Amino acid sequence: MLKAIILIGGPQKGTRFRPLSLDTPKPLFPVAGRPLIAHHIEACVQVKELREILIIGFYPQTQMEGFVSDMQALYSSSNINIRYLQEFTSLGTAGGMYHFRDQIRAGNPRAFFVLNGDVCADFPLQELYSFHVERPASALVTIMSTEATRQQSLHYGCLVFDRASGAVSHYVEKPSSYVSTYINCGVYVCSMDIFTKLAQIFHAKGEEYGCISYSNGNGNGNGNGKDQGHIKWEQEVLTPLAGTDMLFAMPVPNWWSQLKTAGSAIYANRHYLDLYKRTHPERLANVGNKRGEGDGNLICTVYPDVYVHPSATVHHSAVLGPNVAIGPGVTIGPGVRIRESIVLEQAQIKDHTLILHSIVGRGCSIGAWTRVEGTPSDPDPNKPFAKMENPPLFNNEGKLNPSITILGCFVQIPAEKILLNSIVLPHKELSRSFKNEIIL
């Protein structure tokens, strides 16, 4: 038996994903029509012998229970149990796994997957497990790795490994100088003996914190507000394991990206839609030019790839695509043109509106003949292995960096307005056009 762990963090994270994360937890943000971690679960379900998926984070149980019950119902025939385990406080990237070690070890699984909740990929989990099983018996962790540019690698966990055996000799999280172009994808297979290492770290922290407490005379704690169970997976587990014949890496050519900013959601949307052509073609809208209302089975003119929720209402004269996802209950009027965008549930797009490189929040209303446009933030196509750039919100001059346009939930834009490279917080009612602004 195998298990899978999906690490989703908690509500104080994801600040770069605002305002979209203000009303929807980032792990549940819809990408290609499905919540982000639903893609993780879908990949896990494909693994033979996998019987349980545990989602670990400190979002309130009430925010996750609806999603978990939906997933459990969806995969009820697969004989897979899906549960959410809520941390009592932020425990770091490994502390949650150690805290819930009894639930993970229940049923005596042979190994378990660990997936970071903010990564998007064509997850080759079965191949990763097979690779791990073929390593020496000493192998505790196998990392899924991919290649980045030399400059971008500094923003990730970098690893040096033997190309023949996969043994990792050196691992550094976000190094200050160049180490390797091979980076950590945030996807792992772990042997059950990893809990021995986690226990050693936990007890070492207990002794250290105890000494600090007595020397400072300030009770328990380590003086920096962290719980003893707060363990950093990358720095405190992976880095010491490198060079011990316990840490291995499998490089993959598959598409991979992190979901840090709203701009990266548009990029991930494109690739998940493209993946549907191979895995779930029934989710994609039929492609072609619709000549009239009664013209075949096309909902409207569609350029691939496009996802339209069955409950959405789309006028036959609208034009969608490429790279568009339309959520539940959305209404799209005559002559609307949408490309490279995500439109969330219950939004209303009035007649002849143009939406480019934008995310329209749930319940938004956009008036007729309005233009909503952002700046694409895709990786540089001229650089092999280039990943998404996640620039800060403002440049050195204090101006807003060009990026996609984002509308928070329930924003209202009147007719005949222009919104360019702007971010609008929820529940705003705009009265004029805006360019390169954050509307608070």
Secondary structure, 3 states (H helix, E strand, C coil): CEEEEEEEECCCCCHHHCCHHHCCCHHHCEECCEEHHHHHHHHHHCCCCEEEEEEEECCCHHHHHHHHHHHHHHCHHHCCEEEEEECCCCCHHHHHHHHCHHHHHCCCCCEEEEEECCEEECCCHHHHHHHHHCCCCCCCEEEEEEECCCCHHHHCEEEEECCCCCEEEEEEECCCCCCCCEEEEEEEEEECCHHHHHHHHHHHHHHHHHHHHHHHCCCCCCCCCCCCCCCCHHHHHHHHHCCCCCEEEEECCCCEEECCCHHHHHHHHHHHHHHHHHHCHHHCCCCECCCCCCCCCCCCEECCCEEECCCCEECCCCEECCCEEECCCCEECCCCEEECEEECCCCEECCCCEEECEEECCCCEECCCCEEECCCCCCCCCCCCCCCCCCCCECCCCCECCCCEEECCCCEECCCCEEECCEECCCCECCCCEECCEEC
